[in-house]
Amino acid sequence: MSKRTFEQKLKAPKGIEPENWFIECYRRYQGKPLRILTALYKGNYHKFFLAVLFFFIKHACVWILPIVTANIINDITTGNPDALRNTVFYSGLMIVLVAINVPMNYLYTDYKSQATRYAETGLRKALIRKLQQLSMSYHVGTLSGKIQSKIMRDVEAVEGLSTQLFLSILNIALNIIVALVVTINKSPVVFCFFLVTTPIAAITMVSFRNIMKKRNAEFRKEMEETSGRVMEMVELIPVTRAHALEEREVQKMSSQLFAVAEKGYQLDLVQALFGSVGWAIFQIFQVICLGFTGYLAFSGTILVGDIALYQNYFATIVNQVSAIISLVPVIAKGIESVNSIGEVLLSEEIENNEGKPEIDTVKGAFSFRDVHFEYKGGGKRTLNGLNLDVTPGETIALVGESGAGKTTILNLVIGFYLTDQGQVLLDGKNINEIDLRSYRKHLAVVPQTSILFSGTIRDNIIYGCEDVTQEKLDEVIRAANLKELIDSLPDGLDTMVGEHGGRLSGGQRQRVSIARALIRNPKVIVLDEATSALDSISEKMIQEAVNNLTRNRTTFIVAHRLSTIRDADKIAVIDAGRCIEYGTYEELMAIKGRFYQMQKLQS
């Protein structure tokens, strides 16, 4: 089945994108996980109905076999002259039902899978869409491993919950109903016996449910925490290895792993106790059932073959109630996963651009007016009454000690955060009051650590500008000092860069990032320490590329090497969230203030 054909099969409610509908489900039915789960399948209810229908047909032999077995035994033990003919008929009937099982199982799986995969895919798309909308403060405060766990593990658990609730439990219910209906028609006495035993199973199930829910929640949170720590550990392996801290990292992870093991152990014990107690109770009652029906047959109340019928049906009820009990952990886990996904989909920490005016053109004039800012949970302000003016096309370098507020200024320029007090004006407009998505089409960022994704050099350069001409691409490659590198590679632009660009050197990754910025032809450039931690040759090549990038564009640069910003139009010295010196390189050196002291220390 082609990708497009399968996408067409997975239909959302008319006129609604699946991921938008799923987010709406969570908003509409907040705090009602089962109602949310049902709403996720709107537009696909008919597929679930057909899946249930085919499921019932394929299981018909399970319900009919005890009746057939009892009739054959009764015909033989009572001396029925048609016993042989009836046996042949019943046997043929069972063969037909077994043969039907194969196509019915295929059709059941087809429709069930379409419905559940629709929900699974839609939920993941909803999470991805919401993650793209959430503010940077949310992402900074949330481990990436937790997010990954929600997208993969929790969505998978929700899909499993759907199958168990809408199909397995329906099958269980039908099995029990068929057994009880047949029993009450043949022997009300045995039916009453069944009614006495069934509530015991239900009481056993309910008594453990709350414990299971609590243990599942604790285990899920511990797993999310560990997932985040593992990702962090893997990313830090080069640093760990370089400083011979492998054993320390192992010990650090060990405590986290034992915390997971402890929560898992507690969960296992509850599950084991739950299962064993339930199993023991049901086995005892099954033996009692055998003795009870045997006595009824001996007294002539029921026929001998009915012992097999009731024993089979009692086993069916026992097994089905046991199945319900065994499903409780799965259902509890699934409900917890529904709630876990809701933590993201219902988060209010979003970058809200709705209703704000879009901007078509950007000149690049910036004004910071008495700007104050504090990171959520940071404890102190990083900007304290910042005032700064930047004219269009001007390159401004931000210098200062670590923690002075330089990166925060860049974050405000990009629009990652909103000011607590004061204003950041872009071409005279408050940046908080415009559609940031339209503004960012005129913006390019070259971060301190080059962010490349798995793919080719070409893919990384033209990211977001896939319709660019080859002529424009060649021009950008030359401007970013990448031509010599690309010409030296056997696959040229189609060379795979590896995970996070691991097959390229730091300087090469930086130049690819600059090329990605150039291809957008932006009006505003943000460079965060773009030439830091590079050798002199790489730094020279990067600096040439940066000069090509920043020409006639408003540019904000953060750099520790003060020699690299000599040609900046203006230099702003940031200290404790304020601009304490502002001017050209020559002007700041002439006044012999903070910048002069920093320059002397570096030289």
Secondary structure, DSSP 8 states (H G I E B T S, - for coil): --HHHHHHHS--STT--HHHHHHHHHHHTTT-HHHHHHHTTTT-HHHHHHHHHHHHHHTHHHHHHHHHHHHHHHHHHTT-TTHHHHHHHHHHHHHHHHHHHHHHHHHHHHHHHHHHHHHHHHHHHHHHHHHHHB-HHHHHTS-HHHHHHIIIIIHHHHHHHHHIIIIIHHHHHHHHHHHHHHHHHH-HHHHHHHHHHHHHHHHHHHHHHHHHHHHHHHHHHHHHHHHHHHHHHHHTHHHHHHTT-HHHHHHHHHHHHHHHHHHHHHHHHHHHHHHHHHHHHHHHHHHHHHHHHHHHHHTTSS-HHHHHHHHHHHHHHHHHHHHHHHHHHHHHHHHHHHHHHHHHHT---B---TT----S-----EEEEEEEE--TT-SS-SEEEEEEEE-TT-EEEEE-STTSSHHHHHHHHHTSS--SEEEEEETTEEGGGS-HHHHHTTEEEE-SS----SSBHHHHHSTT-TT--HHHHHHHHHHTT-HHHHHHSTTGGG-B--GGGTTS-HHHHHHHHHHHHHHT--SEEEEESTTTT--HHHHHHHHHHHHHHHTTSEEEEE-S-GGGGTT-SEEEEEETTEEEEEE-HHHHHHHTSHHHHHHHHH-
